[in-house]
């Protein structure tokens, strides 16, 4: 499966799609209300099939609901069903049930087999109207779903999911491997000693965001000036997101070009966010790993994750001695066994590389020597 995103041309006829999204938001809130009422009355979960048949009957008597196609309504019911299943399964872990949403902030609706038709070029027919979009790339394979998505600025995008059918296989004998350690001051530390600093785009734009937020708070509620200030603030946030995402994609391609196997340590991002707050959100480790996994799968490279409970920082990368404790403020330490000096992040990256090398498909490469360097496995590491 592959997801493509196209932006629709700004036009007056786009108001029909925005009205459809609003109608989908009304239906979504009505479905949530039915779920809550059904559980309050009968103490049971309302099944998706019953909900779909009930909404289909109501839709015949409500013209505004008829803006939303039957398949889009089915998708809404299925998403609510999936959200409740996750809640009943993981409610002890803090997962909350789906709740009501503001109609103006409702984002999208999804069409599956019917309700749209690509007319060639940059035109698409949705319902009875033809729309134009920025055709930045060809659509390979068969289209599975089409989602119309609305941004907080009011712009509309086509999100197309296609079945490309050509999945790349993982290489059986990789030639290079590296371990990486995430950090707060240094975004990534590689097992070869190189470091990658994070630009921290949110920190760079924080003054402009604060100024735009102050201007918004001074505007009268409901006025046109307040709406303009709101859009100005959203553009500041979108600029941060776009620059960070672009940097992540370039970094992912750079790393996958250099190495065949990339080893990382799993992270407790929620716990880290409770400790360091906004800085963890600015670094966005989780988003980078998702992009890296996609690029690696496309190029046939391997991504290996080791358990975050493994003492990568406390283990000496030269002799394997494990310290009983190591404070976070200690950035370098001397091994009491072999007297070697280990820099914290580089030492952790080497240990992550060694553990990843033991689980990767390395062919005839000498795994015992992967602890020290692991950059070029075709020749023994020193």
Order of alpha helices (4+ residues) and beta strands (2+ residues): beta-alpha-alpha-alpha-beta-beta-beta-beta-beta-beta-beta-beta-beta-alpha-alpha-alpha-beta-alpha-alpha-alpha-beta-beta-beta-alpha
